[in-house]
Amino acid sequence: MPVRKPVTPLKAAKKAKLETPLTAAAKPARVPRQPKPVDRATLVEVFRRFREANPSPKGELEHVNPYTLLVAVVLSAQSTDAGVNKATRALFALADTPQKMLALGEDGVRERIKTVNFHPTKARNIIALSRRLLEEHGGEVPPSIEALQKLPGVGHKSASVVLNVAFGQPRIAVDTHIFRVSNRIPLVRTETPLETQAKLEAIVPDEFKLDAHHWLILHGRYVCKARRPECYRCLINDLCRYEPKTPAP
């Protein structure tokens, strides 16, 4: 009796592929074409409406000076602004300068921000950046993107927020909300937050650039939400190319 050669998994898969007819269900699904970014006239109208609805937008991180803003921004990484504010009210009452923060010490900082995500690492960074500010910048927050990014715990987005809010520089720091909103409308088509910032800063008219960060983040936080955007109450509903629009509940 002849011995049959075992059928390897690879041969079995190839045979099944040859014997299975390519049905409509088996064909790869077509990926819907993504809309192109809006034209310049529409872009201008988007920001005109944002400005009309909120002429003087403000960030939601509580602070009393550029230093406390810097600390709050460092704490806000992967944490909500509301959660950070709850922790920093007590912290800033004791330490609103680099000198006072160093006097409080890493243990003291860690104890007061323990409700914030990754608080041990953030406490260590706050002490380190406070020391660096005293040693290299006379205790002042430098108005420079390069200098800020050299501080422990400070990346490009964090530095851009500080420059925009504390020093009035027209930078558009991009977080998850702004990345989502900008690609949904879409104002831009990008793959990373850093690319989004560069493209937004290149196309947003100067008259809107200073406040664009705040308008976009507030829109993403309260209207154009991640899971269920509230298109039915969106003030740019007719300009946005996102589909399908979410109906009223």
C-alpha positions in Angstrom: 0.0 0.0 0.0 1.6 3.3 -1.1 2.4 5.8 1.6 0.8 9.2 1.1 2.9 12.2 1.7 1.6 14.4 4.4 0.0 17.6 3.2 1.8 20.6 4.7 -0.2 23.6 5.9 1.3 25.7 3.1 0.2 23.3 0.4 -3.3 23.0 1.9 -3.6 26.7 2.0 -2.6 27.0 -1.7 -5.0 24.3 -2.7 -7.9 25.9 -0.8 -7.1 29.2 -2.5 -7.2 27.6 -6.0 -10.4 25.7 -5.3 -12.3 28.6 -3.7 -14.0 30.8 -6.2 -13.4 34.6 -5.8 -16.8 35.7 -4.7 -17.9 39.3 -4.2 -17.7 38.8 -0.4 -14.1 37.6 -0.7 -12.9 40.6 -2.7 -11.0 43.2 -0.7 -13.2 46.0 0.4 -12.7 49.3 -1.3 -11.3 52.0 0.9 -13.4 55.1 0.6 -11.6 58.1 -0.8 -10.7 60.7 1.8 -11.9 64.2 1.0 -9.3 66.8 0.0 -8.5 69.6 2.5 -10.8 72.6 2.2 -9.9 75.5 -0.1 -8.6 78.7 1.3 -11.9 80.5 1.3 -13.5 77.8 3.4 -10.5 77.7 5.7 -10.9 81.4 6.4 -14.6 81.0 7.0 -14.0 78.2 9.5 -11.8 80.4 11.6 -14.0 83.4 11.1 -16.9 81.5 12.7 -14.7 80.2 15.5 -13.7 83.8 16.3 -17.2 85.1 16.1 -18.4 82.5 18.5 -15.4 82.9 20.9 -13.4 86.1 20.3 -11.0 85.6 23.2 -10.4 81.9 23.7 -8.4 80.8 26.7 -6.6 77.6 27.6 -8.0 75.6 30.4 -4.8 74.9 32.3 -4.7 77.1 35.4 -1.5 79.1 36.0 -0.3 82.4 37.4 2.9 83.0 35.4 5.0 81.4 32.6 6.7 79.1 35.1 3.5 77.6 36.5 2.2 77.3 33.0 5.3 75.3 32.0 4.8 73.0 35.0 1.1 72.6 34.2 1.8 71.7 30.6 4.4 69.1 31.7 1.8 67.6 34.0 -0.9 67.6 31.4 0.8 64.9 29.2 -1.6 61.9 29.1 -3.8 63.6 31.7 -6.8 65.9 31.6 -6.6 69.6 32.2 -9.3 69.3 34.9 -7.2 66.6 36.7 -4.1 68.7 36.4 -5.8 71.8 37.7 -7.1 69.9 40.8 -3.5 69.0 41.7 -1.8 72.3 40.8 -4.0 74.5 42.9 -2.4 73.3 46.1 1.0 72.9 44.5 1.2 76.4 43.1 0.0 77.9 46.4 3.2 76.7 47.8 5.6 76.8 44.8 5.1 79.2 42.0 8.7 79.8 41.2 11.6 77.4 40.4 13.3 78.4 43.8 10.2 77.4 45.8 9.7 74.2 43.8 13.2 73.1 44.6 12.7 73.9 48.2 9.6 71.8 48.2 11.7 68.9 46.9 10.9 65.9 44.7 9.0 64.1 47.5 6.9 67.1 48.2 6.0 67.6 44.6 5.2 63.9 44.1 2.9 63.9 47.1 1.0 66.9 45.8 0.6 65.6 42.2 -0.1 61.9 43.1 -3.6 62.1 41.4 -1.9 62.9 38.0 -0.9 60.1 35.7 2.9 59.1 35.8 3.4 61.4 38.8 6.8 60.0 39.9 8.4 60.7 36.5 6.7 64.1 36.3 7.8 65.1 39.8 11.3 64.2 38.9 11.1 66.3 35.6 9.6 69.3 37.4 12.5 69.4 39.9 15.1 68.9 37.1 13.6 71.6 34.9 13.4 74.0 37.8 17.0 73.5 38.6 17.9 74.0 34.9 16.0 77.2 34.8 17.9 78.6 37.7 21.3 77.4 36.5 20.9 78.4 32.8 18.2 81.0 32.6 18.2 83.0 35.8 15.0 81.4 37.0 13.0 82.6 34.0 11.2 80.6 31.4 13.0 81.2 28.0 10.9 82.3 25.1 12.7 80.0 22.7 11.5 76.7 21.2 15.1 75.3 21.2 15.8 76.3 24.8 12.4 75.0 26.1 12.9 71.6 24.4 16.1 71.1 26.2 14.3 71.1 29.5 13.4 67.7 31.1 9.9 66.6 30.2 9.3 69.3 27.6 8.7 68.3 24.0 7.8 70.3 20.9 4.1 70.4 21.7 4.6 71.5 25.3 7.1 74.2 24.2 4.7 75.5 21.6 1.9 75.8 24.1 4.1 77.8 26.5 5.3 80.1 23.7 1.8 80.6 22.5 0.0 81.2 25.8 2.8 82.8 27.9 4.6 84.8 25.2 2.0 85.4 22.5 3.8 83.6 19.8 1.6 82.4 16.9 2.2 78.7 17.3 -0.4 76.0 16.8 0.5 73.2 19.2 -1.1 69.9 18.1 -2.6 67.5 20.6 -4.9 64.5 19.9 -8.0 66.8 19.6 -6.4 69.2 17.1 -4.9 66.3 15.1 -8.4 64.7 14.9 -10.3 67.9 14.1 -7.8 69.1 11.5 -7.9 65.8 9.6 -11.7 65.4 9.9 -12.8 68.8 8.4 -10.2 68.4 6.8 -8.0 71.5 7.1 -4.9 69.2 6.3 -4.1 65.6 5.5 -1.3 64.5 7.8 0.1 61.5 9.5 1.7 63.0 12.7 1.0 65.8 15.1 4.3 67.5 14.2 3.4 67.4 10.5 0.0 68.8 11.4 1.5 71.7 13.3 3.8 72.6 10.4 1.1 72.5 7.8 -1.4 74.4 10.0 1.1 77.2 10.7 1.8 77.4 7.0 -1.9 77.8 5.9 -3.8 79.5 8.8 -4.0 83.3 8.1 -2.0 85.5 10.5 -5.1 87.1 11.8 -6.3 83.7 13.3 -3.0 82.1 14.0 -2.5 83.2 17.6 -5.9 81.8 18.8 -6.1 78.8 16.4 -4.7 76.4 18.9 -7.4 77.2 21.4 -10.3 77.2 18.9 -9.4 73.8 17.6 -8.7 72.1 20.9 -12.0 73.4 22.4 -13.9 72.4 19.3 -12.4 68.9 19.5 -12.9 68.6 23.3 -16.5 69.7 23.4 -18.1 69.3 19.9 -16.0 67.2 17.5 -15.5 64.4 19.9 -13.5 61.3 19.1 -16.2 58.6 19.3 -19.3 60.6 18.5 -18.9 64.0 17.1 -21.8 66.2 17.8 -22.3 67.4 14.2 -25.9 68.5 14.8 -24.7 71.4 16.9 -21.4 72.2 15.1 -21.1 75.7 13.9 -19.1 74.6 10.8 -21.3 71.7 9.9 -21.9 72.9 6.4 -18.2 73.5 5.8 -16.9 70.2 7.2 -16.5 67.3 4.8 -16.6 64.6 7.5 -19.2 61.9 6.7 -21.5 60.6 7.9 -22.7 63.5 9.9 -23.9 62.5 13.4 -27.7 63.1 13.8 -29.2 64.7 16.9 -29.9 62.1 19.6 
